[in-house]
Amino acid sequence: MNYESTSIRKKNFRVTTFKRVTQNELAAQCHVSLRTIQRIELAEVTPRSFTIKTIFSVLGYEFYTSNASNVNEKTSSSTHWIQDLFNLKKNTMKKLSVLSIVFICTALFLTRSNCHAQSINGWFKAGNQTKSYETGLNSSESKTGKKCAYIKSTEDEIKGFGTLMQTCSAKSYLGKRIKMIGFIKTKNVTNWSGMWLRVDPKYRGKYLSFDNMHDRSIKGDTDWVKCEIILNVPKESGTLNYGVLLDGTGEVYFDRISFEILGDMTEDTTEKKIPEKPANIDFEE
């Protein structure tokens, strides 16, 4: 099939002219398989927003939403465009491929913003108020690369916290002192947020070491901030648990997480050692 579009311009939606393109050519220019294009056209799959935007670009379609102040406005303007497009009384019916029509309709739901609440491979949401938070991936706020993760509040007032976290075995870090590095960016954080790391034992019991950056928390609106946590991983450790948390309302973006072994485990300076006997009680030392 050949795809052909015509030039149409509306308030918040623009279509630029693009000459005929075959399925093979479209697949090659979008860097996807021919089968993927065929399945999308047959409505066998729902394409991701990134795929939608890529194919729109190749076909000559371009969204711009600078005049739309919110999601409802963006959706409404695109909806009106589609209504005009298929309004025979106004004689505005345009020759569009089935694929283009599918993309337009799908885009209304999948490209409402650059944030998409979704599951993130290897990560999960936790906390004492999980229902009050949304987690997902963002393609416009990332520190580097194409995406970053985020957690944001969905209610105006929250008494509690939510976290986006991951758990892994401590096997590779036993008896070592490690540094966790990550980058955080915040918007409208009312209480506090921070990166956190907890080392748990192999069997049930109190954690072996823990830091949630509460004493150096991130609040309000910030650009990307480099965060570091250094902890011991005792030989009896079982798992490392880590992530980013948000207490109260706001938005937190999380990117570029890494772990580094600093060397063999040393005395944990986060917990002061208790003296074996009274010392310097006459203040003369």
C-alpha positions as CSV (number, residue, x, y, z in Angstrom):
1,M,0.0,0.0,0.0
2,N,1.1,3.6,-0.7
3,Y,0.5,6.2,1.9
4,E,-0.4,9.8,0.9
5,S,-1.2,12.8,2.9
6,T,-2.3,16.4,2.0
7,S,-1.4,19.7,3.6
8,I,-3.8,20.8,6.3
9,R,-3.2,23.4,9.0
10,K,-5.3,23.9,12.2
11,K,-4.7,25.8,15.5
12,N,-2.9,23.0,17.3
13,F,-2.4,20.4,14.7
14,R,-0.4,20.6,11.5
15,V,0.0,18.2,8.6
16,T,2.6,18.8,6.0
17,T,2.7,17.3,2.6
18,F,4.5,14.0,2.1
19,K,4.5,12.0,-1.2
20,R,3.7,8.3,-1.5
21,V,5.5,5.9,0.7
22,T,5.3,2.1,0.6
23,Q,5.1,-0.1,3.7
24,N,8.7,-1.3,3.1
25,E,9.9,2.3,2.7
26,L,8.0,3.4,5.8
27,A,9.4,0.6,7.9
28,A,12.9,1.3,6.8
29,Q,12.7,5.1,7.5
30,C,11.1,4.4,10.9
31,H,13.7,1.7,11.8
32,V,11.0,-0.9,12.5
33,S,10.2,-4.2,10.9
34,L,7.8,-4.5,8.0
35,R,5.7,-6.8,10.1
36,T,5.4,-4.1,12.7
37,I,3.9,-1.7,10.2
38,Q,1.6,-4.3,8.9
39,R,0.3,-5.2,12.4
40,I,-0.3,-1.6,13.3
41,E,-2.3,-1.0,10.1
42,L,-4.4,-4.1,10.8
43,A,-4.9,-2.8,14.4
44,E,-3.4,-6.0,15.8
45,V,-1.2,-4.0,18.2
46,T,-1.3,-0.6,19.9
47,P,1.9,1.3,19.0
48,R,3.9,3.2,21.6
49,S,3.8,6.9,21.6
50,F,7.5,7.1,20.4
51,T,6.6,4.9,17.4
52,I,3.5,7.0,16.6
53,K,5.6,10.2,16.6
54,T,8.3,8.6,14.5
55,I,5.8,7.4,11.8
56,F,3.9,10.7,11.9
57,S,7.2,12.4,11.2
58,V,8.1,10.2,8.3
59,L,4.6,10.6,6.8
60,G,4.9,14.3,7.2
61,Y,2.6,14.8,10.2
62,E,3.7,17.1,13.0
63,F,2.0,17.8,16.3
64,Y,2.5,21.2,17.9
65,T,0.8,22.2,21.1
66,S,2.3,25.4,22.2
67,N,-1.1,27.0,22.4
68,A,-2.6,24.2,24.5
69,S,-2.1,25.0,28.1
70,N,-3.2,21.6,29.4
71,V,-4.0,18.0,28.4
72,N,-7.7,18.6,28.0
73,E,-7.1,21.6,25.7
74,K,-4.6,19.5,23.6
75,T,-7.1,16.6,23.4
76,S,-10.0,18.9,22.6
77,S,-8.2,20.7,19.8
78,S,-7.1,17.4,18.2
79,T,-10.7,16.1,18.5
80,H,-12.1,19.1,16.7
81,W,-9.5,18.7,14.0
82,I,-10.7,15.1,13.4
83,Q,-14.3,16.1,13.4
84,D,-13.6,18.7,10.7
85,L,-11.5,16.2,8.8
86,F,-14.5,13.9,8.5
87,N,-17.3,16.5,8.2
88,L,-18.7,15.9,4.7
89,K,-21.0,19.0,4.9
90,K,-18.0,21.2,5.1
91,N,-16.4,19.3,2.3
92,T,-13.2,18.8,4.4
93,M,-12.9,15.0,3.9
94,K,-9.3,14.3,3.1
95,K,-7.6,11.2,1.6
96,L,-5.7,9.6,4.4
97,S,-4.5,6.1,4.7
98,V,-6.0,3.7,7.2
99,L,-2.7,3.8,9.0
100,S,-2.8,7.6,9.4
101,I,-6.3,7.5,10.8
102,V,-5.3,4.8,13.3
103,F,-2.3,6.9,14.4
104,I,-4.4,10.1,14.9
105,C,-7.0,8.3,17.0
106,T,-4.3,6.5,19.1
107,A,-2.3,9.6,19.6
108,L,-5.2,11.3,21.4
109,F,-4.8,8.7,24.1
110,L,-1.1,7.9,24.1
111,T,0.5,11.3,23.4
112,R,-1.4,13.5,25.8
113,S,1.9,14.3,27.5
114,N,5.5,13.1,27.6
115,C,4.8,11.2,30.8
116,H,3.0,7.8,30.6
117,A,2.0,6.0,33.8
118,Q,3.2,2.4,33.2
119,S,5.1,-0.5,34.6
120,I,8.8,-0.2,34.5
121,N,10.8,-3.3,34.0
122,G,12.6,-4.4,37.2
123,W,11.0,-1.6,39.3
124,F,7.8,-1.4,41.4
125,K,5.9,1.1,43.5
126,A,5.8,0.8,47.3
127,G,5.3,3.0,50.4
128,N,2.5,3.6,52.9
129,Q,0.3,5.6,50.4
130,T,0.9,3.8,47.1
131,K,-2.5,4.6,45.7
132,S,-1.8,8.3,46.0
133,Y,1.2,8.2,43.6
134,E,1.8,7.5,40.0
135,T,5.0,6.1,38.5
136,G,6.2,5.8,34.9
137,L,8.7,6.8,32.3
138,N,9.3,10.3,30.9
139,S,10.9,11.1,27.5
140,S,11.4,14.9,27.9
141,E,13.0,15.3,31.4
142,S,15.8,12.7,31.2
143,K,19.3,13.6,32.4
144,T,20.8,11.6,29.6
145,G,19.4,9.0,27.2
146,K,15.8,8.8,26.0
147,K,14.0,8.2,29.2
148,C,14.0,8.7,33.0
149,A,11.7,7.4,35.7
150,Y,9.3,9.5,37.8
151,I,7.0,9.3,40.7
152,K,4.4,12.0,41.3
153,S,1.4,12.6,43.5
154,T,-2.1,12.3,42.2
155,E,-3.9,13.9,45.2
156,D,-3.8,17.5,46.5
157,E,-2.9,16.4,50.1
158,I,-1.1,13.3,51.1
159,K,0.0,12.2,54.6
160,G,2.5,9.5,53.8
161,F,5.0,8.6,51.1
162,G,5.4,6.6,47.9
163,T,8.6,5.2,46.4
164,L,9.7,3.7,43.1
165,M,12.1,0.9,44.1
166,Q,14.1,-2.2,43.2
167,T,15.5,-5.1,45.0
168,C,18.6,-7.2,44.1
169,S,20.9,-9.7,45.7
170,A,23.7,-8.4,47.8
171,K,25.9,-11.4,46.8
172,S,28.3,-9.3,44.6
173,Y,28.9,-6.7,47.4
174,L,29.3,-8.8,50.6
175,G,31.9,-7.4,52.9
176,K,32.3,-4.3,50.8
177,R,31.6,-0.6,51.2
178,I,29.5,0.7,48.3
179,K,28.4,3.9,46.8
180,M,25.1,4.4,45.1
181,I,24.9,7.3,42.7
182,G,21.7,8.8,41.1
183,F,20.3,12.0,39.8
184,I,17.1,13.6,41.0
185,K,15.0,16.5,39.6
186,T,12.0,17.8,41.5
187,K,8.9,19.9,40.8
188,N,6.6,21.3,43.6
189,V,7.8,18.9,46.3
190,T,6.0,20.2,49.4
191,N,7.6,17.9,52.1
192,W,10.7,16.1,51.0
193,S,12.2,13.6,48.6
194,G,15.4,11.7,48.3
195,M,17.3,8.6,47.0
196,W,17.4,5.7,49.5
197,L,19.4,2.5,50.0
198,R,18.8,-0.2,52.6
199,V,20.8,-3.4,53.2
200,D,18.7,-6.3,54.6
201,P,20.0,-9.5,56.2
202,K,19.6,-12.9,54.6
203,Y,16.9,-13.8,57.2
204,R,14.3,-11.7,58.7
205,G,15.4,-9.0,61.1
206,K,16.3,-5.4,61.3
207,Y,18.1,-3.9,58.3
208,L,21.9,-3.8,58.5
209,S,22.4,-0.3,57.1
210,F,20.2,2.4,55.8
211,D,20.1,5.9,54.4
212,N,17.2,7.8,52.8
213,M,18.8,11.3,52.6
214,H,16.3,12.7,55.1
215,D,19.1,14.8,56.6
216,R,19.9,16.3,53.2
217,S,16.5,15.9,51.5
218,I,15.5,17.6,48.2
219,K,12.4,20.0,48.2
220,G,10.6,22.4,46.0
221,D,11.7,22.9,42.4
222,T,15.2,21.8,41.5
223,D,17.2,21.0,38.4
224,W,19.1,17.7,38.3
225,V,21.0,17.1,41.5
226,K,23.7,14.4,41.9
227,C,22.9,12.2,44.9
228,E,25.3,9.8,46.7
229,I,24.8,7.2,49.4
230,I,27.7,5.2,50.9
231,L,26.9,2.1,53.0
232,N,28.5,-1.0,54.3
233,V,27.3,-4.4,53.1
234,P,28.0,-6.9,55.9
235,K,28.8,-10.5,55.0
236,E,25.4,-11.6,56.4
237,S,23.5,-9.3,54.0
238,G,20.9,-10.8,51.7
239,T,19.5,-8.0,49.6
240,L,20.0,-4.4,48.5
241,N,16.8,-2.3,48.4
242,Y,16.9,1.1,46.8
243,G,15.0,3.8,44.9
244,V,13.6,7.3,45.1
245,L,10.9,8.3,47.5
246,L,8.5,11.2,47.6
247,D,6.9,12.3,50.9
248,G,3.8,14.4,50.4
249,T,3.0,16.0,47.1
250,G,5.0,16.9,44.0
251,E,6.9,15.3,41.2
252,V,10.3,13.6,41.3
253,Y,12.4,12.4,38.3
254,F,15.1,9.8,38.7
255,D,17.9,8.9,36.3
256,R,21.4,7.5,35.8
257,I,21.6,5.1,38.8
258,S,24.9,3.3,39.4
259,F,26.8,1.4,42.1
260,E,30.4,1.5,42.8
261,I,32.5,-0.7,45.2
262,L,34.8,1.6,47.2
263,G,36.7,-1.2,48.9
264,D,36.5,-3.5,51.9
265,M,33.9,-2.7,54.5
266,T,34.9,-0.1,57.1
267,E,33.4,1.1,60.3
268,D,30.0,2.6,59.6
269,T,30.3,6.2,60.4
270,T,26.6,6.7,60.2
271,E,26.2,5.0,63.6
272,K,28.6,6.1,66.3
273,K,30.3,3.3,68.2
274,I,29.3,3.1,71.9
275,P,32.3,3.4,74.3
276,E,33.1,0.3,76.4
277,K,33.5,2.4,79.5
278,P,33.3,6.0,80.7
279,A,35.8,8.3,79.1
280,N,37.0,11.8,79.7
281,I,34.6,12.3,82.5
282,D,36.8,15.0,84.1
283,F,37.1,16.9,80.8
284,E,40.9,17.0,81.1
285,E,41.7,14.9,78.0
